[in-house]
């Protein structure tokens, strides 16, 4: 089996597992307990907080542990909104292709009287700092822009956007779920006020994440009921998962350059090979993209059928189309970069990690064109395109 869906989740690393095991067995204490077993857990929690902070160039006190990226996104955005509301500022700037954890939270705030402005992301999926500058108003309380897009892999100019926000006195949050462990992150140098990450995107366990909040920014708790996380997130901390996340992030950051070099080479081979398929198109920035991300549209086919046939050949991938989760709507990300509905439905995302091999890339490039050709031979839309009854888009 070839696993090429690492943007969805990654395999737990041996390093993370080894770090977790002691706290699943003998080190099971509650870190809020005063006895020695509890205090050993508390020490592990503090050590993990220090490691995560070091990976971001943050202070340990600026790290809050959460259940994942979605919770961290929600808490960051809602906290900034409450700060703005108290000052009479209820305008929020974001982009049209954010993760739904951001977009749905913004929709919730719209129902509470906030005005949300979603910046267009252009054909390669990015925004520039000047777009943000032009959109900021006197009543802007937050700019939230993702570090890198989860579907098409485009990397955004976070440091430049953060500098504009810092200059204008506006809080800046970035959803770095796809970037953490894969791209260099320095919250100081990149002018970031709040940042979200999730462990299972960089070989840590599922169900745990972190929120960086710059010192001095008040945080609104989403969960009440205890004094954990300095009163900002109630509930007994998941010590094994947190320790595993810290170990995985520390390992990923230590090997960042070497891993990115390998993945970029494999990624570029995949892109070059898939681009040879007639009437196909790469989605996202061709150069400034995540090291492991490949996203293509193939005209005349349905993405769901492509995924099922790839799976039958032992290739695990995903589609930009939301049809795989029960919706007939194409990906909002692909629509945001201007892909028409009929093209957006025929999308494929392959996301690599350092465990993928040259042989696997060769196999993917052998099988995918065959499957696309087979699906097109069965497609009435493709027959209409070939007979001139419809016009090609790609």
C-alpha positions in Angstrom: 0.0 0.0 0.0 1.3 3.5 -1.0 0.2 6.1 1.5 0.0 9.5 -0.3 -2.6 11.3 1.9 -0.3 12.9 4.6 -2.1 16.2 4.4 -5.1 14.3 5.9 -3.1 12.6 8.6 0.4 11.1 9.1 1.6 7.8 10.6 2.6 8.1 14.3 6.4 8.2 14.4 8.4 5.8 16.5 9.9 8.7 18.3 6.5 10.0 19.3 5.3 6.6 20.4 8.4 6.0 22.5 7.9 9.3 24.2 4.2 8.5 24.9 4.5 5.0 26.3 5.8 5.8 29.8 2.8 8.1 30.3 0.3 5.5 29.2 1.6 3.0 31.8 3.5 4.0 34.9 3.5 7.8 34.5 -0.3 8.1 34.5 -0.7 10.8 37.1 -2.9 13.8 36.8 -0.6 16.8 36.4 -2.8 18.9 38.7 -2.2 16.4 41.6 0.3 17.4 44.3 1.7 13.9 45.0 4.9 12.6 43.3 3.1 10.7 40.5 1.1 13.8 39.6 4.1 16.0 39.8 6.1 13.7 37.5 3.3 14.2 34.9 3.4 18.0 35.5 7.1 18.0 34.8 6.6 16.1 31.5 3.8 18.6 30.6 6.2 21.5 31.3 9.0 19.9 29.3 6.7 19.4 26.3 5.5 23.0 26.5 9.1 24.2 26.5 9.9 22.0 23.4 6.9 23.2 21.5 7.7 26.8 22.3 11.3 26.4 21.2 10.2 25.0 17.9 8.2 28.2 17.3 10.7 30.6 19.0 8.0 31.4 21.6 7.9 31.5 25.4 6.5 28.3 27.1 3.9 30.5 28.8 2.6 31.4 25.3 1.7 27.8 24.5 -1.8 26.4 25.2 -2.5 22.7 24.6 -5.8 21.9 22.8 -7.5 18.9 21.2 -6.2 19.9 17.8 -6.0 22.6 15.1 -9.8 23.2 14.9 -10.1 24.0 18.6 -7.1 26.2 18.4 -8.5 28.1 15.4 -11.8 28.6 17.2 -10.2 29.8 20.4 -7.9 32.2 18.6 -10.6 33.8 16.4 -13.2 34.0 19.1 -10.7 35.5 21.6 -9.7 38.2 19.1 -13.3 38.9 18.3 -14.1 39.5 22.0 -11.2 41.8 22.3 -12.4 43.7 19.3 -16.0 43.8 20.5 -14.9 45.4 23.8 -13.3 48.2 21.7 -16.1 48.6 19.3 -14.2 46.9 16.5 -16.1 44.2 14.7 -14.4 43.9 11.2 -12.4 40.7 10.5 -10.3 40.0 7.4 -9.5 36.5 6.2 -9.3 34.6 2.8 -11.7 32.8 0.6 -9.9 29.4 0.9 -9.3 29.0 4.6 -10.0 25.7 6.4 -13.6 25.3 7.5 -12.5 25.5 11.1 -11.8 29.2 10.3 -14.6 29.9 7.9 -17.3 28.3 10.0 -16.1 30.2 13.1 -16.3 33.4 11.0 -19.8 32.6 9.9 -20.8 32.2 13.5 -19.4 35.6 14.3 -21.2 37.1 11.4 -24.5 36.0 13.0 -23.3 38.0 16.1 -22.9 41.2 14.2 -19.3 41.0 13.0 -18.4 41.9 9.4 -16.2 39.4 7.7 -14.2 40.3 4.6 -12.7 37.3 2.6 -9.9 38.4 0.4 -9.7 36.8 -3.1 -6.7 34.4 -3.5 -6.1 34.6 -7.3 -5.4 31.7 -9.7 -2.5 30.2 -7.8 -4.0 30.7 -4.3 -2.3 33.4 -2.4 -2.8 36.9 -1.0 -0.2 39.6 -0.7 0.5 42.0 2.1 -0.8 45.0 0.1 -4.2 43.3 -0.2 -4.3 43.1 3.6 -3.2 46.6 4.0 -5.9 47.9 1.7 -8.5 45.9 3.5 -7.6 47.0 7.1 -10.0 49.6 8.5 -10.3 51.6 11.8 -12.7 48.9 13.1 -10.6 45.9 12.0 -10.0 43.6 15.1 -8.4 40.6 13.4 -6.6 39.3 10.3 -6.6 35.5 10.1 -4.7 34.0 7.1 -3.5 30.4 6.8 0.2 29.7 6.6 -0.2 27.2 3.8 -3.3 25.8 2.1 -4.3 22.3 3.0 -5.6 21.4 -0.4 -3.4 23.1 -3.0 -0.3 23.6 -0.9 0.3 27.3 -1.7 2.4 29.0 1.0 1.4 32.5 1.9 3.7 35.5 2.8 3.0 35.3 6.5 5.9 37.5 7.7 4.9 40.3 5.3 1.2 40.1 6.2 2.1 40.0 9.9 4.3 43.1 9.5 1.4 45.0 8.0 -0.8 43.9 10.9 1.8 44.9 13.5 2.2 48.3 11.8 -1.6 48.8 11.9 -2.1 47.5 15.4 -4.3 44.6 14.3 -4.1 41.1 15.8 -2.8 38.5 13.4 -3.6 34.8 13.6 -2.4 32.1 11.2 -3.7 28.6 10.9 -0.4 26.7 10.6 -1.8 23.2 10.7 -0.2 22.3 7.3 3.0 24.2 7.9 4.1 23.2 11.4 6.8 20.5 11.1 7.1 21.2 7.4 8.1 24.8 7.0 10.3 27.1 9.2 8.2 28.9 11.8 9.4 31.8 13.9 6.5 33.7 15.6 8.8 36.6 16.4 10.4 37.1 13.0 7.1 36.5 11.2 5.1 38.9 13.3 2.6 36.3 14.4 0.3 37.1 17.4 -1.6 33.7 17.4 -0.8 30.4 15.7 -2.6 27.1 15.5 -1.1 23.6 15.0 -2.1 20.0 15.1 0.1 17.0 16.1 -1.2 14.4 13.6 0.0 16.5 10.6 3.7 15.9 11.6 3.7 12.3 12.8 2.3 13.0 16.3 -0.9 11.5 17.7 -4.4 12.6 16.8 -6.6 14.6 19.2 -4.0 17.0 20.4 -2.8 20.4 19.2 -1.5 23.7 20.4 -2.3 27.4 20.2 0.4 30.0 20.5 -0.8 33.3 22.0 1.6 36.2 22.3 2.1 37.5 25.8 -0.4 40.2 26.7 -3.3 39.0 24.5 -6.3 37.9 26.7 -7.7 34.5 25.8 -11.4 33.6 26.0 -11.8 30.0 27.3 -14.0 27.7 25.1 -14.2 25.1 27.8 -15.0 26.1 31.4 -14.6 23.9 34.5 -11.0 24.0 35.8 -7.8 25.9 36.2 -5.8 23.8 33.7 -3.7 25.7 31.1 -3.6 28.7 33.4 -7.4 28.9 33.4 -7.6 29.2 29.6 -8.6 25.7 28.7 -10.3 23.5 31.3 -10.0 19.8 31.4 -7.2 17.4 32.6 -4.4 17.6 30.1 -3.8 14.6 27.8 -0.2 14.1 28.9 0.7 11.2 26.7 -0.5 12.9 23.6 1.1 16.2 24.5 4.4 14.5 25.1 4.1 12.7 21.8 3.3 15.9 20.0 6.3 17.7 21.4 8.6 14.8 20.5 7.3 14.6 16.9 7.5 18.4 16.4 11.0 18.5 17.8 12.1 15.7 15.5 10.4 17.3 12.4 12.0 20.7 13.0 15.4 19.1 13.5 15.2 17.4 10.1 13.3 20.1 8.3 15.9 20.9 5.6 16.8 17.4 4.8 13.1 16.2 4.7 12.0 19.2 2.6 14.7 18.6 0.1 13.7 14.9 -0.4 10.0 15.6 -0.5 10.3 18.5 -2.9 12.3 16.3 -5.4 9.6 13.6 -5.3 6.8 16.2 -5.5 8.3 17.9 -8.6 8.6 14.5 -10.3 5.0 13.8 -9.6 4.0 17.2 -10.9 6.0 16.8 -14.1 4.6 13.3 -14.7 1.0 14.2 -14.1 1.2 17.3 -16.2 1.8 15.0 -19.2 -1.8 13.8 -19.0 -3.8 15.7 -21.6 -6.3 18.4 -20.3 -4.9 18.4 -16.8 -3.8 21.3 -14.7 -1.8 21.8 -11.5 -3.6 23.6 -8.7 -1.7 26.0 -6.5 1.5 27.9 -6.8 3.9 25.8 -9.0 7.0 26.8 -6.9 6.0 28.3 -3.6 4.1 25.3 -2.3 4.4 22.8 0.5 7.2 20.3 -0.1 4.9 17.3 -0.2 1.8 18.7 -1.9 0.6 17.8 -5.4 -2.9 18.8 -6.5 -4.3 18.3 -10.1 -7.5 18.7 -11.9 -8.3 16.3 -14.8 -11.0 17.3 -17.1 -13.9 14.9 -17.9 -13.7 12.7 -14.8 -15.1 12.6 -11.2 -12.6 12.8 -8.4 -14.4 10.2 -6.3 -14.1 7.5 -9.0 -10.5 8.3 -9.4 -9.8 7.8 -5.7 -11.6 4.5 -5.6 -9.7 3.1 -8.6 -6.4 4.4 -7.2 -7.2 2.7 -3.9 -7.9 -0.6 -5.8 -4.3 -0.2 -7.1 -3.0 0.3 -3.6 -2.6 4.1 -3.7 -4.2 6.1 -0.9 -5.0 9.7 -2.0 -7.7 12.3 -1.6 -9.8 14.6 -3.7 -10.3 18.3 -3.6 -14.0 17.6 -4.0 -16.1 17.4 -0.9 -18.2 14.6 -2.5 -16.1 12.1 -0.5 -17.8 13.5 2.7 -21.3 13.2 1.3 -21.6 16.5 -0.5 -21.9 17.0 -4.2 -20.3 20.5 -4.0 -16.8 20.8 -5.3 -14.0 22.1 -3.1 -14.4 25.7 -2.0 -10.6 26.0 -2.4 -10.7 25.1 -6.1 -13.6 27.4 -6.7 -11.7 30.2 -4.9 -8.8 29.9 -7.4 -11.2 30.0 -10.3 -11.7 26.4 -11.3 -15.2 25.9 -12.8 -17.5 23.4 -11.0 -17.1 20.7 -13.7 -13.3 20.8 -13.5 -13.1 21.1 -9.7 -15.0 17.8 -9.4 -12.2 16.0 -11.2 -9.4 16.8 -8.7 -6.7 14.7 -7.0 -4.5 15.6 -4.0 -1.4 13.5 -3.4 0.5 14.5 -0.2 3.8 13.0 0.5 6.1 12.5 3.6 9.7 11.5 4.0 8.8 7.8 4.0 7.6 7.9 0.4 10.1 6.4 -2.1 11.2 6.9 -5.7 9.6 3.5 -6.5 6.3 4.6 -5.2 6.3 7.8 -7.3 7.1 5.7 -10.3 4.2 3.4 -9.6 1.8 6.4 -9.1 2.9 7.8 -12.4 2.4 4.5 -14.1 -1.1 3.8 -12.7 -2.7 7.3 -12.6 -2.7 8.0 -16.4 -4.2 4.6 -17.0 -7.0 5.2 -14.5 -7.7 8.7 -15.9 -7.9 7.3 -19.5 -10.2 4.5 -18.3 -12.6 6.9 -16.6 -12.6 9.2 -19.6 -13.5 6.3 -21.9 -16.6 5.8 -19.7 -17.6 9.4 -19.4 -20.3 11.0 -21.6 -18.8 14.4 -20.8 -15.5 13.3 -22.2 -17.1 12.0 -25.3 -18.9 15.3 -25.8 -15.6 17.1 -25.4 -13.8 14.9 -27.9 -16.7 15.2 -30.4 -16.7 19.0 -30.1 -20.1 19.2 -28.5 -18.5 20.9 -25.5 -15.5 23.1 -25.3 -12.4 22.0 -23.3 -11.6 24.2 -20.3 -8.1 22.8 -19.5 
